[in-house]
Each structure stands twice: as structure tokens, then as C-alpha cells.
Amino acid sequence: MRCNQCNNEETKVIESREAGDAEAIRRRRECLNCSYRFTTYERIEKPQLIVIKNNGTRQLFAREKLLVGVYRACEKTPVTSMQIEQLATAVENKLYASGESEIPTQTIGQSVMEELAGLNEVAYVRFASVYRRFKDIASFERELSEIRHLKDKN
């Protein structure tokens, strides 16, 4: 593993442990040249999922894009990085469990919203406002009504 500080190839693993729901291994590494410490994650390589975008184009599924959207929705909330990682893993697992190799963005967005609804209401509404492209206050009110209804069910 190359050090991202000095680009040296010689590093040593200081600590290893499972991350998330045992879906990855988190490793703390130290560069033998400059002593810089950094974290890497090792995951099982799964078959590539293709995302069908709203305009019909297709692209490879990128967990990082999913994480960016969820992190943005969770800004200034008490949701932790670990919870966001677990949410991303849960969504990813649902996508793979579907058995489909091509997944519409609507399916991914809906899955994220389902997970966020149980995690943090503010993050849910933020994500929904972007995902569903709210245009007015009535759209927000409908979504708030829906989340209240879901909360009452549970």
C-alpha cells in the first residue's frame, strides 16, 4: 500500500479490525519512510451493479456517490459516520439481494429514504427534498405528513 503523504510503498499494518457489519476490514497503517498514519478499508469485490439514470443512461454503481448524498443530508445532525456507513451497507446489500444487475436510480433513492426514515427525520426530509425535487412548501408538507404516518405505524 502506497503512503498518500510521501508516496513510499513500504507501510506496515498497525491495527486491523472489522468495520460495519463485517462487510469490510479497517486497517490502520504507518509509512515506514515518513511515519504518516492512515486508514484503509478492504472489502469483498462484488459483481458490478449498473445504475439506470433518469435520462436512460447507464453507469457503474458508486458507493462513494451514495455516501456523499447521505453525508450531505446528515450534516449538522447527530448521525455518526458509522451510522452512515451502516446505512450505505444496508442499501448496497438490498441492491445485491434483489438479484438485478441493473438498478434504476428511483430504487436506490427509495431504499436510502427508507433507511433514513428510521435514522433521522431531518436527514430524511433533506434527502427527500433533493431526491424528489420539491418545488414548493406543499411538497415538504406532504413528505412530513408521510414520515409522521410511518412513525405512527412503528
C-alpha positions in Angstrom: 0.0 0.0 0.0 1.4 3.4 -1.0 1.6 6.2 1.5 -0.5 9.1 0.4 1.8 11.6 2.1 5.2 10.7 0.6 4.3 8.0 -2.0 6.5 5.4 -0.4 5.4 1.8 -1.0 6.6 0.4 2.3 4.0 0.6 5.0 3.1 -1.6 8.0 -0.3 -2.5 9.4 -0.6 -1.2 13.0 -4.2 -2.4 13.7 -6.8 -4.4 11.9 -10.5 -4.9 12.7 -13.9 -5.5 11.2 -15.8 -2.4 10.1 -19.5 -2.0 9.8 -21.4 -5.3 9.6 -18.3 -7.3 9.0 -18.5 -6.2 5.3 -15.1 -4.7 5.4 -11.8 -4.8 7.3 -10.4 -1.4 8.6 -6.6 -1.2 8.7 -4.5 1.5 10.3 -1.2 1.7 8.5 2.0 3.6 9.1 4.5 4.6 6.5 8.0 3.2 7.2 9.6 6.2 5.5 7.8 9.3 7.0 5.8 7.7 9.8 2.5 9.1 8.5 -0.5 7.1 9.6 -3.6 6.5 7.5 -6.7 4.2 7.3 -7.6 1.8 4.5 -10.6 -0.4 4.1 -10.7 -3.8 2.4 -14.0 -5.1 1.0 -15.1 -8.2 -0.8 -15.4 -7.4 -4.5 -18.9 -7.9 -5.6 -20.3 -8.0 -9.2 -20.7 -4.5 -10.6 -24.2 -3.0 -10.4 -25.3 -0.8 -13.3 -27.4 2.3 -12.3 -30.1 3.3 -14.8 -30.3 7.1 -14.5 -33.5 9.1 -15.1 -32.4 10.1 -18.6 -31.9 6.5 -19.5 -28.1 6.5 -19.4 -26.2 3.8 -17.5 -23.2 4.0 -15.3 -21.5 1.8 -12.7 -22.8 2.0 -9.1 -20.5 4.0 -6.9 -20.9 3.6 -3.2 -19.0 6.9 -2.8 -21.8 8.8 -4.6 -24.3 7.3 -2.3 -22.2 8.2 0.8 -21.8 11.8 -0.4 -25.6 12.3 -0.7 -26.3 10.7 2.7 -23.5 12.7 4.4 -24.9 15.9 2.9 -28.4 15.1 4.2 -27.0 14.3 7.6 -24.9 17.4 8.1 -25.4 19.1 11.4 -27.5 16.2 12.8 -26.4 13.7 15.5 -26.0 10.9 12.9 -22.5 9.4 13.1 -20.1 8.4 10.3 -20.5 4.8 11.5 -24.3 5.0 11.1 -23.9 6.5 7.6 -21.5 3.6 6.6 -24.0 1.1 8.0 -26.8 2.7 6.1 -24.8 2.6 2.9 -24.0 -1.1 3.5 -27.7 -1.9 4.1 -28.7 -0.1 0.9 -26.0 -1.9 -1.0 -27.0 -5.3 0.4 -30.6 -4.7 -0.6 -29.5 -3.9 -4.2 -27.4 -7.0 -4.4 -30.1 -9.1 -2.8 -32.6 -8.0 -5.5 -30.6 -10.2 -7.9 -30.8 -7.5 -10.6 -27.7 -6.3 -12.3 -29.3 -3.0 -13.5 -30.9 -0.9 -10.9 -33.0 2.3 -11.6 -31.9 5.4 -9.5 -35.5 5.5 -8.2 -34.9 2.1 -6.5 -31.7 3.4 -4.9 -33.2 6.6 -3.7 -36.3 4.9 -2.2 -34.0 2.5 -0.4 -32.0 5.3 1.1 -35.1 7.1 2.1 -36.4 4.0 3.9 -33.2 3.7 5.8 -33.0 7.4 6.7 -36.7 7.5 7.9 -35.6 5.2 10.7 -32.4 7.0 11.4 -33.1 10.8 11.4 -36.2 12.7 10.3 -34.3 15.9 9.4 -31.9 13.9 7.2 -34.8 12.1 5.6 -36.6 15.3 4.7 -33.3 16.8 3.3 -32.6 13.8 1.2 -36.2 13.6 0.0 -36.2 17.3 -1.0 -33.3 16.7 -3.4 -34.3 13.2 -4.5 -38.0 14.1 -5.2 -37.1 17.6 -6.3 -39.5 19.5 -4.1 -40.7 22.7 -5.8 -42.8 24.3 -3.1 -43.8 24.2 0.6 -46.7 21.9 -0.1 -44.2 19.2 -1.3 -42.4 19.4 2.1 -45.7 19.3 4.0 -46.7 16.1 2.1 -43.4 14.5 2.9 -43.6 15.5 6.6 -47.1 14.0 6.7 -45.8 10.8 5.2 -43.0 10.5 7.7 -45.4 11.1 10.6 -47.6 8.4 9.2 -44.7 6.0 9.0 -43.6 6.9 12.6 -47.2 6.3 13.9 -47.1 2.8 12.3 -44.0 1.9 14.2 
